[in-house]
């Protein structure tokens, strides 16, 4: 992958090139050190199954059978980066 779409204004706009942040340029906005890609697992069924985090558009609406209603909502996979020095986490919701 060549980069990550940036959806929010960043503290250091010089790191953003043409609306895409190259993965090699990811640095911690808190301490300036390198950030490593990872993911936050969502566990279901007493930790027997896991999936990666997904962001859904809009406020959560209760569903009797599923916990929250998801049908028809725009959604994006979430990529998370962790600073190797200070532990700061930063996540990006991007197209699948």
N, C-alpha and C positions, 0 to 999 in steps of 0.2 A: 504494500500500500504506500502511496506517495505522500499522504498527509491526512490531516484530520480537519473537517469543516469546523470553523469556529462560529458558534451561535451567539455568543455574548461578547460584549466589549471587554477586552483584556486590560489588566493593569499595565502591561508593557506592550503597547501596540507595535513596537518595532519588531517583535517576534512574529507577527502575522504578515505573511507574504501573499498578496492577492486573495485574501479570504481563506486561505488554507494554511494550516500550521504544519510544517514538515515534522515528522516524528523525531528526526534527529535533533531538532531544535527545542524539544520540550525541556523546559527548565522550570524549577519551582518558583512560583510567584512570591513565595514567602522568604526563601533564603537563597535562591539563585542556583541551587545545585541540580543535578540530573534527576529526572523523573523516569520511573520504570512502568511499563504497561502491565496491567493485571486486570482482575475482574472481581466483582463482589457477587458471590453465589447466593441465590435465594433457595432455601431448603424447603421441601415439602414432605409430608408423610413421615414425620419423626426422623428427618435427616437421611432417609433412604433414597431420595431423588433430589437432584439439584439442577438449577438452570441459571443462566446469567440474568442480570437485571435488565428490565425493559421499562422505558418511560412512556406513559400514556397521557395524551392531551386531556385537559379538563380536570375538574374536581372529581374525586371518587364518589360513586353512587353505590349504595348497598345493594347486594343481590342475595336473595335467599339461598341459592344453590352454589354460587361461586365465590362468595365473599364480596367482590366488587364487580360491577358491570364493565365489560371491556368491548363488547360488540360495537363496531362502527367507529371506535376511537382511533385516531391517528397514533401510531406508536413507533418508537425508535429503540434500537439496541443501545446499551450504555457501555462505553469504554471508560475505564478508570485508570488513573496514573497515580503512583505513590512516589513521594520524594524519598530518595535513599538516605538523606541526611536528617530531615526533621519529621518525616512521616506524614506530611500534609497530603491529603487526597484531593484529586480534581477529576471530575467526571464530565463526559461529553455524550450527549444524545445525538446519534447520527442515523441516517438512512441505513436500512439493512443491506 
